[in-house]
Amino acid sequence: MDEKILVVSDSHGDRDILVKLLKKYKGQVTAMFHCGDSELEPDDELFNDFHVVKGNCDYDSRFAKKVVVKVGSENVLLTHGHLYGVNSGLNSLNLLAQENKATIALFGHTHFLGAEMVKECLFLNPGSISFPRGKYSNIGGTYALIDSTVQNLHVQFYNRDFEAIPNLAMDYKRR
């Protein structure tokens, strides 16, 4: 029942960091998600291991705009966020998550990291692995790992050197 999920976004052509993440975590996590703006081709071999969606800087129509994936007991919604107004809040994304019965909604676009539990759904933006914004931009790029158990969702953000950022860990109890 325990699942470990890697989430990365907004790599903007930095293929090398995705290769490093894959090398470090393949076989160590249950699933890997890229929230868009990879600026890579949709048939890149990396995406054999990542679930990926189209960002506003991904121009190939072969990318999906949203993906819903079952990971253990989690129903994971993946989208970039630009089509759902995430710059102004989570209302539209929340409606999409409810429509898709998501327990985890993953998105990027803003380059601001964050996690928030709304009812029974965890909304998570891992920030940008290549061009972070906001108060944590000095970290130099972030991604997140979600540990899912029956009782709890634990979110830990990491820097590009695979180091956990101590003050960026959150626990969300399930009802």
NORHUQUI-V979266 format. One record per backbone hydrogen bond with DSSP energy under -1.0 kcal/mol. NH is the residue of the N-H (numbers start at 1). CO is the residue of the C=O. Records with the same first field share a line. If there is no record, write none. Layout:
BEGIN
NH: CO  CO
END
This chain:
BEGIN
3: 148
5: 146
6: 31
7: 144
8: 33
10: 36
12: 37
13: 38
14: 11
15: 13
19: 15
20: 16
21: 17
22: 18
23: 19
24: 20
25: 21
26: 22
28: 25
29: 25
30: 4
31: 4
33: 6
34: 51
35: 8
44: 41
47: 44
48: 45
49: 46
51: 32
53: 34
54: 64
58: 55
63: 60
67: 78
69: 76
71: 74
74: 71
76: 69
77: 104
78: 67
79: 106
84: 81
86: 81
88: 85
94: 90
95: 91
96: 92
97: 93
98: 94
99: 95
100: 96
101: 98
102: 97
103: 75
104: 75
105: 122
106: 77
107: 124
108: 80
110: 108
114: 125
116: 123
118: 121
121: 118
122: 103
123: 116
124: 105
125: 114
129: 9
130: 10
133: 111
137: 134
139: 136
140: 137
142: 128
143: 158
144: 7
145: 156
146: 5
147: 154
148: 3
149: 152
153: 172
154: 147
155: 170
156: 145
157: 168
158: 143
159: 163
162: 159
165: 157
168: 165
170: 155
172: 153
174: 151
END
